[in-house]
Each structure stands twice: as structure tokens, then as C-alpha cells.
Amino acid sequence: TVFFFFWEMSRVRAIARVQGIESKMKPRASEVFRTPQIIFDSLNKEYGPFDLDVRACDDNALCTNYYTKEDDALTLLWPATNAFLNPPYSKTYDFVKEAISQLSSCDYAQLKRVVVLIPAYLETKVFHDLVFKNASEIVLFKARIAYEGPHVVKPKGRKSNKSMVASFGSVAVVFEKPTKEVRKIRWRTMYSRTGEFLENNL
């Protein structure tokens, strides 16, 4: 009986862990977050001006022109010169792949650059299959980004909202239209709290 009890508890815990992993992988309302204005402004000044926010909504768009979830940017051309993208992280691979495809396509030659803000999971297929092979620059953030959004409520009496800070590091990846020149990734650093590019670039 004792053995059965502990075996059953182990089975329940295992199921709970699997369910927890699956829940993290599914798209959630909590993915609707806005890039902090100070970070967007800094990236916009350095790599813009951005004339398209590829994945946004009416409440958090950072450019005058933007696509929403309903528009489905993965099925449309990106009519921009410099595009900004903070994708839903459950679809990071799809959006990064599409950014590279849009830049390589002859259908819309105007598009020159796409800057994508994504989690810094360097061990994933996104980085090994797409980023490392195609990026021109990667901006590392010193300190984790405190995203903005309607799904995060500031606790009463607190000056800051720690729950808004991402539980992971982030990077801004710069993709540019392919050229015949030999490409070498440039690594840079930015302080996420001020949007300031740091002098000790890698």
C-alpha cells in the first residue's frame, strides 16, 4: 500500500510537469506585451526609422503602420523599408524565418532591414538554423526587459512592477537584405533600463 501511494504520487507529479510544459508552449493572452518605448526609440534611432510594426495590436502598436494577429503577417508582404518585430514567442521560429524570407524575396525590393526582439535562447533551432546564419548584428541587453502590457497590473503601493520583468534574457537581432559581401555578425550591448548602447561592444 505504501509503495502504491508513492508510485501514484510520482505519476501525478509527472503528469503535472508535462501539463505545465504544454501550457507554456501554447499561445497565451500574456504574450500580448508592448516593447518598452525607451528600447524601441533607441533601436529606431540606430536601425530605423521603422515604418512597419509587423506584429502588434491597436493598443500597443509602435508604428503608424502595423499588422495585427488578424492580419496574419506570415501570409502577407511587409511593405516597409525598415520593419520592427516583437513576435509572440510561441511563434518565434516562424516569424524569424519569414523575416529572412521577406528580405531575400524579389517581390518587395524596398524592404532593407528587419529588427526582431526575441528571447536569448541561444541553444535553440531559431539561433542555430536562422539567426547565426543570417543576422548582421545581435544586440545583447544588460538587465532583463520590463515589458509593458494590459495583462500585467502594477501592485498597489509599489513604485516598480517586478512581475513585468521577463524571466529570461532578450536580444534584438538585425537582419538585412543579403549581399555578395562576406557577412560577419556584429555583437553589441544595450542597457535595457535606459536604451543606451554601451561602449564596450563585443
FIKOLZA-1660 file (N, C-alpha, C; in steps of 0.1 Angstrom, whole numbers, plus 5000, padded with zeros to 4 digits):
% residues 202
   i   px   py   pz ch aa at
   1 5008 4988 5000  A  T  N
   1 5000 5000 5000  A  T CA
   1 5009 5013 5000  A  T  C
   2 5019 5013 5008  A  V  N
   2 5028 5024 5009  A  V CA
   2 5035 5026 4995  A  V  C
   3 5039 5015 4990  A  F  N
   3 5046 5016 4976  A  F CA
   3 5037 5022 4966  A  F  C
   4 5024 5017 4966  A  F  N
   4 5014 5022 4956  A  F CA
   4 5012 5037 4958  A  F  C
   5 5011 5041 4971  A  F  N
   5 5009 5055 4973  A  F CA
   5 5020 5064 4967  A  F  C
   6 5032 5060 4970  A  F  N
   6 5043 5068 4964  A  F CA
   6 5044 5067 4949  A  F  C
   7 5041 5055 4944  A  W  N
   7 5041 5054 4929  A  W CA
   7 5030 5063 4923  A  W  C
   8 5019 5063 4929  A  E  N
   8 5008 5072 4924  A  E CA
   8 5011 5087 4925  A  E  C
   9 5018 5091 4936  A  M  N
   9 5022 5105 4937  A  M CA
   9 5032 5108 4927  A  M  C
  10 5041 5099 4924  A  S  N
  10 5051 5102 4913  A  S CA
  10 5045 5103 4900  A  S  C
  11 5034 5095 4897  A  R  N
  11 5027 5096 4884  A  R CA
  11 5020 5109 4883  A  R  C
  12 5013 5113 4894  A  V  N
  12 5006 5126 4894  A  V CA
  12 5015 5138 4891  A  V  C
  13 5027 5137 4898  A  R  N
  13 5037 5148 4896  A  R CA
  13 5042 5149 4882  A  R  C
  14 5044 5137 4876  A  A  N
  14 5049 5136 4862  A  A CA
  14 5039 5142 4853  A  A  C
  15 5026 5138 4855  A  I  N
  15 5016 5144 4846  A  I CA
  15 5015 5159 4847  A  I  C
  16 5016 5164 4860  A  A  N
  16 5015 5178 4862  A  A CA
  16 5027 5185 4855  A  A  C
  17 5039 5179 4855  A  R  N
  17 5050 5185 4849  A  R CA
  17 5048 5186 4834  A  R  C
  18 5043 5176 4828  A  V  N
  18 5040 5175 4814  A  V CA
  18 5030 5186 4810  A  V  C
  19 5019 5186 4818  A  Q  N
  19 5009 5196 4815  A  Q CA
  19 5014 5210 4817  A  Q  C
  20 5023 5212 4826  A  G  N
  20 5029 5226 4828  A  G CA
  20 5037 5230 4816  A  G  C
  21 5045 5220 4811  A  I  N
  21 5053 5223 4799  A  I CA
  21 5044 5226 4787  A  I  C
  22 5034 5218 4785  A  E  N
  22 5025 5220 4774  A  E CA
  22 5018 5234 4775  A  E  C
  23 5014 5238 4787  A  S  N
  23 5008 5251 4789  A  S CA
  23 5017 5262 4785  A  S  C
  24 5030 5261 4788  A  K  N
  24 5040 5271 4784  A  K CA
  24 5042 5272 4769  A  K  C
  25 5039 5261 4762  A  M  N
  25 5042 5261 4748  A  M CA
  25 5030 5267 4740  A  M  C
  26 5018 5267 4746  A  K  N
  26 5006 5272 4739  A  K CA
  26 5006 5287 4739  A  K  C
  27 5001 5293 4728  A  P  N
  27 4999 5307 4728  A  P CA
  27 4990 5312 4739  A  P  C
  28 4993 5323 4745  A  R  N
  28 4986 5328 4757  A  R CA
  28 4983 5343 4755  A  R  C
  29 4973 5347 4762  A  A  N
  29 4970 5362 4762  A  A CA
  29 4981 5370 4768  A  A  C
  30 4989 5363 4777  A  S  N
  30 5000 5370 4783  A  S CA
  30 5011 5373 4773  A  S  C
  31 5010 5368 4761  A  E  N
  31 5021 5371 4751  A  E CA
  31 5019 5385 4745  A  E  C
  32 5007 5391 4748  A  V  N
  32 5005 5404 4742  A  V CA
  32 5011 5415 4751  A  V  C
  33 5024 5417 4748  A  F  N
  33 5031 5427 4756  A  F CA
  33 5037 5438 4746  A  F  C
  34 5039 5449 4751  A  R  N
  34 5045 5460 4743  A  R CA
  34 5059 5462 4747  A  R  C
  35 5068 5464 4736  A  T  N
  35 5082 5467 4738  A  T CA
  35 5083 5481 4745  A  T  C
  36 5091 5482 4756  A  P  N
  36 5092 5495 4762  A  P CA
  36 5096 5506 4752  A  P  C
  37 5090 5517 4754  A  Q  N
  37 5092 5528 4744  A  Q CA
  37 5107 5532 4743  A  Q  C
  38 5113 5532 4755  A  I  N
  38 5127 5536 4755  A  I CA
  38 5137 5527 4747  A  I  C
  39 5133 5514 4747  A  I  N
  39 5141 5505 4739  A  I CA
  39 5138 5506 4724  A  I  C
  40 5125 5508 4721  A  F  N
  40 5121 5509 4707  A  F CA
  40 5127 5522 4701  A  F  C
  41 5127 5533 4709  A  D  N
  41 5132 5546 4704  A  D CA
  41 5147 5544 4701  A  D  C
  42 5154 5537 4709  A  S  N
  42 5169 5536 4707  A  S CA
  42 5171 5527 4695  A  S  C
  43 5164 5516 4693  A  L  N
  43 5165 5508 4681  A  L CA
  43 5161 5515 4669  A  L  C
  44 5151 5523 4670  A  N  N
  44 5145 5531 4659  A  N CA
  44 5156 5541 4654  A  N  C
  45 5162 5547 4664  A  K  N
  45 5172 5557 4660  A  K CA
  45 5185 5551 4654  A  K  C
  46 5188 5539 4658  A  E  N
  46 5200 5532 4653  A  E CA
  46 5198 5525 4640  A  E  C
  47 5186 5519 4639  A  Y  N
  47 5184 5510 4627  A  Y CA
  47 5172 5514 4619  A  Y  C
  48 5165 5524 4622  A  G  N
  48 5153 5529 4615  A  G CA
  48 5155 5540 4606  A  G  C
  49 5145 5548 4603  A  P  N
  49 5132 5548 4611  A  P CA
  49 5124 5536 4606  A  P  C
  50 5117 5530 4616  A  F  N
  50 5109 5519 4613  A  F CA
  50 5095 5524 4608  A  F  C
  51 5091 5518 4597  A  D  N
  51 5078 5522 4591  A  D CA
  51 5068 5511 4591  A  D  C
  52 5071 5500 4598  A  L  N
  52 5061 5489 4600  A  L CA
  52 5063 5481 4613  A  L  C
  53 5053 5480 4621  A  D  N
  53 5054 5471 4633  A  D CA
  53 5047 5458 4628  A  D  C
  54 5055 5448 4626  A  V  N
  54 5050 5436 4620  A  V CA
  54 5039 5428 4627  A  V  C
  55 5040 5428 4641  A  R  N
  55 5030 5421 4649  A  R CA
  55 5026 5429 4661  A  R  C
  56 5015 5435 4660  A  A  N
  56 5010 5444 4671  A  A CA
  56 4995 5443 4672  A  A  C
  57 4990 5452 4680  A  C  N
  57 4975 5453 4681  A  C CA
  57 4972 5468 4683  A  C  C
  58 4959 5471 4682  A  D  N
  58 4956 5486 4682  A  D CA
  58 4961 5493 4695  A  D  C
  59 4963 5486 4706  A  D  N
  59 4966 5492 4719  A  D CA
  59 4981 5493 4721  A  D  C
  60 4989 5485 4713  A  N  N
  60 5004 5486 4716  A  N CA
  60 5013 5488 4704  A  N  C
  61 5007 5492 4692  A  A  N
  61 5015 5494 4680  A  A CA
  61 5025 5505 4682  A  A  C
  62 5037 5503 4677  A  L  N
  62 5048 5513 4679  A  L CA
  62 5050 5521 4666  A  L  C
  63 5044 5517 4655  A  C  N
  63 5045 5524 4643  A  C CA
  63 5031 5527 4638  A  C  C
  64 5030 5538 4629  A  T  N
  64 5017 5541 4623  A  T CA
  64 5011 5530 4615  A  T  C
  65 5020 5523 4608  A  N  N
  65 5016 5512 4600  A  N CA
  65 5019 5499 4608  A  N  C
  66 5010 5490 4609  A  Y  N
  66 5012 5478 4617  A  Y CA
  66 5003 5467 4612  A  Y  C
  67 5007 5454 4615  A  Y  N
  67 4998 5443 4613  A  Y CA
  67 4994 5437 4626  A  Y  C
  68 4981 5432 4627  A  T  N
  68 4976 5426 4639  A  T CA
  68 4976 5411 4637  A  T  C
  69 4972 5404 4648  A  K  N
  69 4971 5390 4647  A  K CA
  69 4961 5386 4636  A  K  C
  70 4951 5393 4635  A  E  N
  70 4940 5390 4625  A  E CA
  70 4946 5392 4611  A  E  C
  71 4955 5401 4609  A  D  N
  71 4960 5404 4595  A  D CA
  71 4969 5392 4591  A  D  C
  72 4976 5386 4601  A  D  N
  72 4985 5374 4599  A  D CA
  72 4996 5378 4589  A  D  C
  73 5006 5384 4595  A  A  N
  73 5018 5389 4588  A  A CA
  73 5026 5378 4581  A  A  C
  74 5024 5366 4586  A  L  N
  74 5031 5354 4580  A  L CA
  74 5026 5351 4566  A  L  C
  75 5015 5357 4562  A  T  N
  75 5009 5354 4549  A  T CA
  75 5009 5366 4540  A  T  C
  76 5015 5377 4545  A  L  N
  76 5015 5390 4537  A  L CA
  76 5029 5395 4534  A  L  C
  77 5030 5404 4524  A  L  N
  77 5042 5411 4522  A  L CA
  77 5044 5422 4532  A  L  C
  78 5056 5425 4536  A  W  N
  78 5059 5436 4546  A  W CA
  78 5063 5448 4538  A  W  C
  79 5053 5457 4536  A  P  N
  79 5056 5469 4528  A  P CA
  79 5063 5480 4536  A  P  C
  80 5076 5478 4538  A  A  N
  80 5084 5488 4546  A  A CA
  80 5098 5488 4541  A  A  C
  81 5105 5498 4546  A  T  N
  81 5120 5499 4544  A  T CA
  81 5127 5493 4555  A  T  C
  82 5123 5497 4567  A  N  N
  82 5128 5491 4580  A  N CA
  82 5117 5486 4588  A  N  C
  83 5116 5474 4591  A  A  N
  83 5105 5468 4599  A  A CA
  83 5109 5464 4613  A  A  C
  84 5100 5466 4623  A  F  N
  84 5103 5462 4636  A  F CA
  84 5093 5450 4640  A  F  C
  85 5099 5441 4647  A  L  N
  85 5090 5429 4651  A  L CA
  85 5093 5424 4664  A  L  C
  86 5083 5424 4673  A  N  N
  86 5084 5417 4686  A  N CA
  86 5073 5406 4685  A  N  C
  87 5077 5394 4681  A  P  N
  87 5066 5384 4678  A  P CA
  87 5061 5377 4690  A  P  C
  88 5050 5370 4689  A  P  N
  88 5046 5361 4700  A  P CA
  88 5056 5350 4701  A  P  C
  89 5061 5348 4713  A  Y  N
  89 5073 5339 4715  A  Y CA
  89 5070 5325 4712  A  Y  C
  90 5057 5321 4712  A  S  N
  90 5054 5307 4708  A  S CA
  90 5055 5305 4693  A  S  C
  91 5057 5316 4685  A  K  N
  91 5059 5315 4671  A  K CA
  91 5072 5322 4666  A  K  C
  92 5082 5322 4675  A  T  N
  92 5094 5329 4672  A  T CA
  92 5101 5324 4659  A  T  C
  93 5102 5311 4658  A  Y  N
  93 5108 5304 4647  A  Y CA
  93 5101 5308 4634  A  Y  C
  94 5088 5308 4633  A  D  N
  94 5080 5311 4621  A  D CA
  94 5083 5326 4617  A  D  C
  95 5083 5335 4627  A  F  N
  95 5084 5349 4623  A  F CA
  95 5099 5352 4619  A  F  C
  96 5108 5346 4625  A  V  N
  96 5122 5349 4622  A  V CA
  96 5125 5343 4608  A  V  C
  97 5120 5332 4605  A  K  N
  97 5121 5326 4592  A  K CA
  97 5115 5334 4581  A  K  C
  98 5103 5340 4584  A  E  N
  98 5096 5348 4574  A  E CA
  98 5103 5361 4572  A  E  C
  99 5109 5367 4583  A  A  N
  99 5117 5379 4581  A  A CA
  99 5129 5377 4571  A  A  C
 100 5135 5366 4573  A  I  N
 100 5147 5363 4563  A  I CA
 100 5141 5361 4549  A  I  C
 101 5130 5354 4548  A  S  N
 101 5124 5351 4535  A  S CA
 101 5120 5364 4528  A  S  C
 102 5114 5373 4536  A  Q  N
 102 5109 5386 4531  A  Q CA
 102 5121 5394 4525  A  Q  C
 103 5132 5394 4533  A  L  N
 103 5144 5402 4528  A  L CA
 103 5150 5396 4516  A  L  C
 104 5149 5383 4515  A  S  N
 104 5155 5376 4503  A  S CA
 104 5147 5376 4491  A  S  C
 105 5134 5380 4493  A  S  N
 105 5124 5379 4482  A  S CA
 105 5126 5391 4472  A  S  C
 106 5123 5389 4460  A  C  N
 106 5124 5400 4450  A  C CA
 106 5110 5406 4448  A  C  C
 107 5100 5401 4455  A  D  N
 107 5086 5406 4454  A  D CA
 107 5085 5420 4460  A  D  C
 108 5093 5423 4470  A  Y  N
 108 5092 5437 4476  A  Y CA
 108 5107 5441 4479  A  Y  C
 109 5113 5447 4469  A  A  N
 109 5127 5451 4470  A  A CA
 109 5129 5463 4480  A  A  C
 110 5119 5470 4484  A  Q  N
 110 5120 5481 4492  A  Q CA
 110 5125 5477 4506  A  Q  C
 111 5121 5466 4511  A  L  N
 111 5125 5461 4524  A  L CA
 111 5140 5459 4525  A  L  C
 112 5146 5466 4534  A  K  N
 112 5161 5466 4536  A  K CA
 112 5165 5459 4549  A  K  C
 113 5157 5461 4559  A  R  N
 113 5161 5457 4573  A  R CA
 113 5149 5453 4581  A  R  C
 114 5151 5442 4589  A  V  N
 114 5141 5438 4599  A  V CA
 114 5148 5436 4613  A  V  C
 115 5143 5443 4623  A  V  N
 115 5149 5441 4636  A  V CA
 115 5139 5433 4645  A  V  C
 116 5143 5422 4650  A  V  N
 116 5134 5413 4657  A  V CA
 116 5139 5411 4672  A  V  C
 117 5129 5414 4681  A  L  N
 117 5132 5413 4695  A  L CA
 117 5127 5399 4700  A  L  C
 118 5136 5390 4705  A  I  N
 118 5133 5377 4708  A  I CA
 118 5140 5372 4721  A  I  C
 119 5136 5361 4727  A  P  N
 119 5143 5356 4739  A  P CA
 119 5157 5351 4735  A  P  C
 120 5166 5353 4744  A  A  N
 120 5180 5349 4741  A  A CA
 120 5183 5334 4744  A  A  C
 121 5175 5325 4738  A  Y  N
 121 5177 5311 4740  A  Y CA
 121 5187 5306 4729  A  Y  C
 122 5200 5308 4732  A  L  N
 122 5210 5305 4722  A  L CA
 122 5211 5291 4718  A  L  C
 123 5205 5282 4725  A  E  N
 123 5207 5268 4722  A  E CA
 123 5196 5262 4713  A  E  C
 124 5187 5271 4709  A  T  N
 124 5175 5266 4701  A  T CA
 124 5178 5267 4686  A  T  C
 125 5168 5260 4679  A  K  N
 125 5169 5260 4664  A  K CA
 125 5168 5274 4658  A  K  C
 126 5161 5283 4665  A  V  N
 126 5160 5296 4660  A  V CA
 126 5173 5302 4658  A  V  C
 127 5182 5301 4667  A  F  N
 127 5195 5307 4666  A  F CA
 127 5205 5299 4657  A  F  C
 128 5205 5286 4659  A  H  N
 128 5215 5277 4651  A  H CA
 128 5211 5276 4637  A  H  C
 129 5198 5276 4634  A  D  N
 129 5194 5274 4620  A  D CA
 129 5191 5287 4612  A  D  C
 130 5188 5298 4620  A  L  N
 130 5184 5310 4614  A  L CA
 130 5192 5322 4617  A  L  C
 131 5193 5325 4630  A  V  N
 131 5200 5337 4635  A  V CA
 131 5215 5337 4631  A  V  C
 132 5222 5327 4636  A  F  N
 132 5237 5327 4634  A  F CA
 132 5240 5327 4619  A  F  C
 133 5232 5322 4611  A  K  N
 133 5235 5320 4596  A  K CA
 133 5230 5332 4588  A  K  C
 134 5222 5341 4594  A  N  N
 134 5217 5352 4586  A  N CA
 134 5217 5366 4592  A  N  C
 135 5219 5367 4605  A  A  N
 135 5219 5380 4611  A  A CA
 135 5232 5388 4608  A  A  C
 136 5230 5402 4608  A  S  N
 136 5241 5410 4606  A  S CA
 136 5246 5416 4619  A  S  C
 137 5236 5418 4628  A  E  N
 137 5240 5423 4642  A  E CA
 137 5231 5416 4652  A  E  C
 138 5237 5415 4664  A  I  N
 138 5229 5410 4676  A  I CA
 138 5232 5419 4687  A  I  C
 139 5221 5425 4693  A  V  N
 139 5222 5434 4704  A  V CA
 139 5218 5426 4717  A  V  C
 140 5228 5425 4726  A  L  N
 140 5225 5419 4739  A  L CA
 140 5221 5429 4749  A  L  C
 141 5211 5426 4757  A  F  N
 141 5206 5435 4767  A  F CA
 141 5212 5433 4781  A  F  C
 142 5217 5443 4787  A  K  N
 142 5222 5442 4801  A  K CA
 142 5210 5445 4809  A  K  C
 143 5206 5435 4817  A  A  N
 143 5194 5436 4826  A  A CA
 143 5182 5431 4817  A  A  C
 144 5173 5424 4823  A  R  N
 144 5162 5419 4816  A  R CA
 144 5152 5430 4813  A  R  C
 145 5144 5428 4803  A  I  N
 145 5135 5438 4798  A  I CA
 145 5122 5438 4806  A  I  C
 146 5117 5449 4810  A  A  N
 146 5104 5450 4817  A  A CA
 146 5094 5454 4807  A  A  C
 147 5087 5444 4802  A  Y  N
 147 5077 5446 4791  A  Y CA
 147 5064 5453 4797  A  Y  C
 148 5057 5460 4788  A  E  N
 148 5045 5467 4792  A  E CA
 148 5033 5459 4786  A  E  C
 149 5022 5460 4792  A  G  N
 149 5010 5454 4787  A  G CA
 149 4998 5454 4796  A  G  C
 150 4986 5452 4790  A  P  N
 150 4974 5452 4798  A  P CA
 150 4972 5441 4807  A  P  C
 151 4980 5430 4805  A  H  N
 151 4978 5418 4813  A  H CA
 151 4986 5418 4826  A  H  C
 152 4994 5429 4828  A  V  N
 152 5002 5430 4840  A  V CA
 152 4997 5442 4847  A  V  C
 153 4993 5440 4860  A  V  N
 153 4988 5451 4868  A  V CA
 153 4999 5454 4878  A  V  C
 154 5001 5467 4880  A  K  N
 154 5011 5472 4889  A  K CA
 154 5006 5470 4904  A  K  C
 155 5013 5463 4912  A  P  N
 155 5009 5461 4926  A  P CA
 155 5007 5474 4933  A  P  C
 156 4997 5474 4942  A  K  N
 156 4994 5487 4949  A  K CA
 156 5006 5490 4959  A  K  C
 157 5009 5503 4958  A  G  N
 157 5020 5508 4967  A  G CA
 157 5034 5506 4963  A  G  C
 158 5036 5499 4951  A  R  N
 158 5049 5497 4946  A  R CA
 158 5053 5507 4935  A  R  C
 159 5065 5512 4936  A  K  N
 159 5070 5521 4925  A  K CA
 159 5073 5514 4912  A  K  C
 160 5077 5501 4914  A  S  N
 160 5081 5493 4902  A  S CA
 160 5073 5481 4902  A  S  C
 161 5072 5474 4890  A  N  N
 161 5064 5462 4889  A  N CA
 161 5073 5451 4885  A  N  C
 162 5078 5443 4895  A  K  N
 162 5088 5433 4892  A  K CA
 162 5082 5422 4883  A  K  C
 163 5069 5420 4884  A  S  N
 163 5063 5409 4876  A  S CA
 163 5063 5412 4861  A  S  C
 164 5066 5425 4857  A  M  N
 164 5067 5428 4843  A  M CA
 164 5080 5425 4837  A  M  C
 165 5090 5422 4846  A  V  N
 165 5103 5419 4841  A  V CA
 165 5103 5405 4835  A  V  C
 166 5109 5403 4823  A  A  N
 166 5109 5390 4817  A  A CA
 166 5117 5380 4826  A  A  C
 167 5113 5368 4825  A  S  N
 167 5121 5357 4833  A  S CA
 167 5132 5352 4825  A  S  C
 168 5136 5358 4814  A  F  N
 168 5146 5354 4805  A  F CA
 168 5153 5366 4799  A  F  C
 169 5165 5364 4794  A  G  N
 169 5172 5375 4787  A  G CA
 169 5167 5376 4773  A  G  C
 170 5169 5388 4767  A  S  N
 170 5164 5391 4754  A  S CA
 170 5175 5396 4745  A  S  C
 171 5173 5395 4732  A  V  N
 171 5182 5401 4722  A  V CA
 171 5174 5407 4711  A  V  C
 172 5180 5417 4705  A  A  N
 172 5175 5423 4693  A  A CA
 172 5183 5419 4681  A  A  C
 173 5178 5411 4672  A  V  N
 173 5185 5406 4661  A  V CA
 173 5182 5414 4648  A  V  C
 174 5193 5419 4642  A  V  N
 174 5192 5427 4630  A  V CA
 174 5194 5418 4617  A  V  C
 175 5184 5418 4609  A  F  N
 175 5186 5411 4596  A  F CA
 175 5185 5421 4585  A  F  C
 176 5194 5420 4575  A  E  N
 176 5195 5429 4564  A  E CA
 176 5194 5422 4551  A  E  C
 177 5191 5429 4540  A  K  N
 177 5190 5423 4527  A  K CA
 177 5203 5416 4523  A  K  C
 178 5203 5404 4519  A  P  N
 178 5216 5397 4516  A  P CA
 178 5224 5404 4505  A  P  C
 179 5237 5404 4507  A  T  N
 179 5246 5410 4497  A  T CA
 179 5257 5399 4494  A  T  C
 180 5265 5402 4484  A  K  N
 180 5276 5393 4480  A  K CA
 180 5288 5394 4489  A  K  C
 181 5288 5404 4498  A  E  N
 181 5299 5405 4507  A  E CA
 181 5299 5395 4518  A  E  C
 182 5311 5391 4523  A  V  N
 182 5312 5381 4534  A  V CA
 182 5305 5387 4546  A  V  C
 183 5296 5380 4552  A  R  N
 183 5289 5385 4564  A  R CA
 183 5295 5381 4577  A  R  C
 184 5297 5390 4586  A  K  N
 184 5302 5387 4599  A  K CA
 184 5293 5394 4609  A  K  C
 185 5288 5386 4619  A  I  N
 185 5279 5392 4629  A  I CA
 185 5286 5402 4638  A  I  C
 186 5280 5413 4640  A  R  N
 186 5285 5423 4649  A  R CA
 186 5277 5422 4662  A  R  C
 187 5284 5420 4673  A  W  N
 187 5277 5419 4686  A  W CA
 187 5278 5433 4693  A  W  C
 188 5266 5437 4699  A  R  N
 188 5266 5449 4706  A  R CA
 188 5258 5447 4719  A  R  C
 189 5259 5457 4728  A  T  N
 189 5252 5456 4741  A  T CA
 189 5244 5469 4743  A  T  C
 190 5233 5468 4750  A  M  N
 190 5224 5479 4753  A  M CA
 190 5219 5477 4768  A  M  C
 191 5219 5488 4775  A  Y  N
 191 5213 5487 4789  A  Y CA
 191 5198 5489 4787  A  Y  C
 192 5190 5478 4791  A  S  N
 192 5176 5478 4789  A  S CA
 192 5168 5489 4796  A  S  C
 193 5174 5494 4807  A  R  N
 193 5166 5503 4816  A  R CA
 193 5167 5517 4810  A  R  C
 194 5177 5520 4802  A  T  N
 194 5178 5534 4796  A  T CA
 194 5178 5534 4781  A  T  C
 195 5180 5522 4774  A  G  N
 195 5180 5522 4760  A  G CA
 195 5193 5527 4754  A  G  C
 196 5203 5528 4763  A  E  N
 196 5216 5533 4759  A  E CA
 196 5225 5522 4754  A  E  C
 197 5231 5524 4742  A  F  N
 197 5241 5514 4737  A  F CA
 197 5254 5516 4745  A  F  C
 198 5260 5506 4749  A  L  N
 198 5272 5506 4757  A  L CA
 198 5284 5506 4749  A  L  C
 199 5295 5513 4754  A  E  N
 199 5307 5514 4746  A  E CA
 199 5315 5501 4745  A  E  C
 200 5313 5493 4754  A  N  N
 200 5321 5480 4754  A  N CA
 200 5314 5470 4745  A  N  C
 201 5312 5474 4733  A  N  N
 201 5306 5465 4723  A  N CA
 201 5315 5453 4720  A  N  C
 202 5310 5441 4718  A  L  N
 202 5318 5429 4717  A  L CA
 202 5324 5428 4703  A  L  C
% end
